[in-house]
Amino acid sequence: MNLRQLRYFVSVAEQKNFTRAARKLNIAQPALSIAIKKLETNIGLNLFDRNERQVHLTQEGQTLLPHAYRILRMVEDANTEMAELRGLQKGEVRVGVPGMLGSYFFPSILMGFKSKYPDLKLSVVEAGTQSIRQMLLDGELDIGVIHSQDVPAALDTTHLISSQMVAVTSADHPLAEQTSMSFQAFFDEELVMFKKGYFHREFIDRICASHKITPNLSFETNLLAMILNIVRHGFAITALLELVTQHEPGLIAIPFEEPVTLDISMAWRKHGYLSLADRAFIDFVQQNK
């Protein structure tokens, strides 16, 4: 097998359709079908179950797919490093950032980095920490900001910040005068929360499980601005990092009786290639956090 065949194989596996895969690869569909058939003949195994509408990986195809991803990532890393040695590219940093940190912690750092390195390209993706972890493992991101708990063994990390998680209400909410709040009192209220996959929601689900509490979830959204507006208007309360409430008027932060501190880290693939641009970004963040 060769790299071209592996790229074709991965594209068909992802698209589950030869026509869509050929369109994405910008080649003729018959040429793609011939290439895949040749790959199957060369290795002596059927990689796809074919029908008129979709194709699916066979067990042998499922076994090959992670190897194909790993080989193509290694080739991409090698090409990037060689290009840097030749001085043919200025560099790009692909960063994944959760919503709360992307809105309140990172803007000044990103602008400062861009001012120092104007020729480097920054591509910033906003997503939940679970999605960011997976995108790092899949090679879709170079660097990601994740919760420091349960970090996959394939990732390296460096500590970024620690911030307290607090209950958040509107200024005129009946609970706004309290100096602290129990978990039971919090979960008795109507709540607005991020959807599963964000460290904010991971915290909520973990507390519910440990205290055997069923939360009263009235709203779920991945939009931080919507969460803030719902809380401001008194329709629900939420839990956010304290650093958010320090920048938002009309919101009251109430610490939990059992203090909760979240540790946040920057992460990258342990055996992946970190470009000069990636290393410059990591160093800059560590110096300016």
N, C-alpha and C positions, 0 to 999 in steps of 0.2 A: 504494500500500500504506500501511497505518497501523500504529501500535504494537500494537494489539490483534491484528491479523493476524500480525505478526512474532512476538509471544509465542506464539500458537497454533502457528505454523509451527515454532518452536524446540521446543516441547513435543512435537509429533508426531515431529520428527526424533530427539529424545532417547529417547522411549518406543518408537518404531517400531511404534506401535499406536494407532489412534484412540480405542479404548475406554479404555485406560490413560491416554492424554493428557487425555481429557475428564474422567476422574475426578480427575486431578491438578489440572486447571484449575477443577474444580467447576462444569462446565457440561454440558449434554446432548450426547451424542455426535453426534446429527444436526446440531445447531447448529455443532459444531466442523467437521464434514465440509463443511457449506455454506460456512463462513468460508474454509476452505482452498481449496475449489473457486473461490470468488469471487476469492481472491488470485491463483490460477493464471490465471483468466480475465483479470484486470486487467493482469497482466504478460505474458500471452500465452505462458506456458511451463508445462510440467508439472514439478512439483517433486518428486513422489513416484511410485514404482512401487508399485502396490497389489496385494495378494493377500489371501486370507481370513485369514491369521494375522499377517502382518507387512507393514509398508510400509517401503520403502527410498528414500533420496534418489536422485533422478536426478543426472546430472552438473550440470544447472542448479541443482538444490537444494543440492548440495555447494558450488557457487560462492556461493550466497546465504547459506548458514549463517554463515560467519565475519562477514559484514557485519551480519547480524541480531544476533549476539552483541555486536558492537561498538556498534551503535546502542542496544541495550537497556542496556548498561553505561553509556553516556554519559547516557542518560535517568535511570538510577538515581543516578549521580553528581550530576547537576543537581538532582534532587529532594532528595538528602541535603544539598547545600549550601544550597539555599533553605530547607529546614526548619531548619537551624542558624541562618540569618540571622533566621528568625522566632522562634527560641528554642523550637521545638516538640518538640525531642528532646534528651535528655541526652548521647547519644553511645554508640557501641559500637566496640570495637577487636577485629578478627578477626586472630589471630596464629597462624602456623604455626611449630612448633618441633620439631627432631629430638629423639629420645628421650634421648640422653645429656645434651644441654644443658637439656632440659626437666626432667630429674631433678636436676641438680647445679648449674646456673648460674642458671636462671631463677626458681626458686621464691621466693627472697628479693626479687628485683626485682619480680615480679608482686604479691607481698603489699605491698611498699612503694608501688607505683603505686596499688593499690587503697586503701591507707590515705590516700594524698594526694588521690585522686579517687574518693571512695566512691560517687558517683552514676553513674560511667561503668561500662559493662558490658564485661567481658573474656571473649571466646570464644577458647579456646586449643585448637588442633588439633595432635596429635602425628602426624608423618609423616616419611618420608624426604625428603632435600633435593630429589630429582628431582620428587617429587609436590608439594612445597611450591612449587617454581619454576613448575610447571604451574598450580597453583591460583592463584598470583599473576597469571599471564598471563590466566587465565580469569575473573579478578575474584571468585573465591570467597574469597580472603583479602585483607586490606588490607596486612599486613606479614608477612614470612616470614624465618626464619633459614636461610641457605643457605651452602654452600661457596663461597668467593670465586673459584674457578676456573670458567671457561666460563659466565660470567653472561650471559644473553640481553640483547641490545641494548635491549629494551623495558623493562628494569628498572634502577632507580637503587639504589645500595647505599651503606652506610656501614660501616666496619670495626667489628667487635664484639670479638672476642678472637682470639688466636693460642694454640694449645696443641699440645704434642708428642704424636704418636701413639707408643705404646709397646706392646711385647708384654706380655701379662698371663698369669701362671700362678698356680697354687695355691701356698701356702707350702711344701708338701712335695714339689713337683714336682722332678724331677731337674735341670731348668734354672734353678730358682729362685735358685741361688747365683751365677749369671753376672752380670757387671756390664754386659754388652752382648750383643746377639744379631744374627747375620747373617740376612739375608732367607732364605737357603737353609735354615739351621737352623730358622727359624720355620716355613717351609712344609713341612718334613719331618715336623712334628708334626701330630697330629689337631687340627683347628680347629673352633671354633664361631663363626659369623659372622652378622651381619645379612644379610637378603636384599638383592637388588639394589635400588638406589634410595636407599640411605643413604650419607652421605659416608664412613662407616667402610668400607663395602663398596667404594665407588668407589676408595678408597685401595688396598685389597687387590688389586682387579682391575688397577689401573694398575701396581702393582709387579710383579705376575705377568706382565703383558704386556711390560714393559720388560726383565725378566730371563728371559723365556721359561721360566717356572716354572708347573707345574700344581699348584694348591693341594690339600691333603688335607682336603676339607670333610666333616666328620662330622655337623655340625649346622648348620641354617640356621633362624633365627627373627627376628622383629621385636621380641621381648620382651627388653628389657635385663635384667630380673630373672632370666629363665631363663638368659641367657648368663652372668651372674655366678655363679649356682648351679652350672652345669655346670663352670665353671672352678674354683670353690672345691672341688668334689668330685673334681677331677683327671681328669675324663673328656676334657678337651680344653683347649687354650689359645686365646687370642684376642688382638686388638689393639684398644685403646681409647684415648681421649684421657686424658692423664695426670691431668687434673682428676678423673676418675672414681675412679681408684685412691687418690687422696688422701682420699677419703671412705668407702672400702670396706675393712673389716678382712678379713684372711685372703687378700688378693691381693698378689702381688708384681709391680711394674712394672719391666720391663727395657728400657732404651732400645735402639734399633736401632743397629748399627754405622754405618750411614748415617742420621743423624738426619732425622726426618720431622716437619715442623711444618705444621699445617693452619691456614689463615686462614679465619675464619668472619665473615660479614657479615649485617647486616639489609638486607632488600630490599623494594622496593615498585614498583608500576607507574609508569614514567617519565611517562606521559601520563594516568594515572588521578588521580582526585580524592582527596587526603588530607584527611580531616576534621580538625576541631580536636582531636578525641579521638586520632586517629592521630598528629598532630604532637606532642601532649602526651606520648604513649607513647614516641615516638622520642627526644624530648628527655630524658625521664626515664631511659631506658636508657643513653643516652650519658653522662649525668651520674653514673650509679650502677654502671656496668659494672666 
